[in-house]
Amino acid sequence: MSISSAMRSGVSGLSSQSSRMAAISDNISNSGTVGYKRTGVQFSTLVTPQSGGGNYAAGGVSAQSRMEISKQGLIQAASASTDLAIAGNGFFVVSDKPATLGEAAFGLTRAGSFRPNENGFLVNTSGQFLQGWPIQPDGSIGDISRESFADLRPITLMGSGAAGQPTSTMGFTGNVPADRTGPGAPAVPFRTSVEFFSPLGASDRLFMEWQPSTTPNSWTINITDAGGASYGSVDVAFNDSGAFAGSPGTYSGVVVGSPGFAFDVTTGRATIAVPNGATPQQINIDFGAPNSFSGVTQFAGEYDPKITKDGASVGQLSSVEIDDAGTLFGIYDNGSRRALWQIPLADVANPDGLTARDGNVFAVSGESGAARLRDANSGAMGTVAGGALEASNVDIATELTDLIETQRAYSVNAKIVTTADEMLEETTRLKR
């Protein structure tokens, strides 16, 4: 009868409003959860076949919950460089275990609060391990598959030391004092110590001695090792007038002090061979070409050496940087910077069709479509922001408004049940 159907409709309304209340409760309680995606509840009608005539049988309502996964939360600054956010499309790939256990162990997330654990792995607050591709020393990631997660590895900062880089090039761009040459020139040379690094990353030193001549604007450059042994020397005469005044005019008088020393008088480049291994280490030292200001100069004033060089000692990882393409760089205490990991983003055709799991992690489903790994900041993919986090996409004001509406709707549906019950009771009394 219609009264019974009205009661069933009221009960379905109570059930649907209860589902909406549960979703609102989750939304409010997770409003401060990084990367949380709001759940919305939509209602649809239930229709009961009508028998015709003047009778109407109520069908009721059903509730369907949907997570708003594709709706982005606010990007906000974070305290750690390993905290990550995605501005735009895409998901980080994570695993609940550090080892690669196959597709079933992986999930997708926007919760990027990653920090190194006791073993150096980057994990978020849910204990999920961030996945990526290791970058080889030559800057490549090798032959990897973007159609599956099989080639991904848990990102670790442990053992990410920087190998030493041998010094191969130096440059002298300082000034030598013009007023210290000529009659009465000092007998003691101006001496500059320069550190360089061997192929094994060991530190050593050589010295550049500038001996002023009693002939105005003339000097002798002597390059020695730490013990004072000369690699070789050369005389240089500076221009004293004209457009090139103050620049080297000519190089001459090359003296070889040890095997492997050479000096190119046309370019102002010296080459020394340091005997620190089976193969001597070759270092090129540029003093500047004749009639140019690209290297050493001679003007009145102070001796002001400026040395540039390459090479580095063995370094320890001191910090990391992550660019908008998802490349994780290691910053080392020896001043070097090296790309260590590539963090890909997973792309699915229908993000709202993903299946939610604990810890703000989503699993691929039939509704979402298969996941494909792409580079951040390319095509339709979003950019990775290091030192930032994506906040929950919950709007508290909206949730509180929905909470009041749901409470009122629940009360009204309860009234339907009690009213229908009173009507049934009245019908029962008719036969007394």
Summary of the structure (lengths in Angstrom):
residues: 432
radius of gyration: 37.7
end to end distance: 20.2
largest distance: 140.1
contacts: 1357
relative contact order: 0.19
helix: 16%
strand: 38%
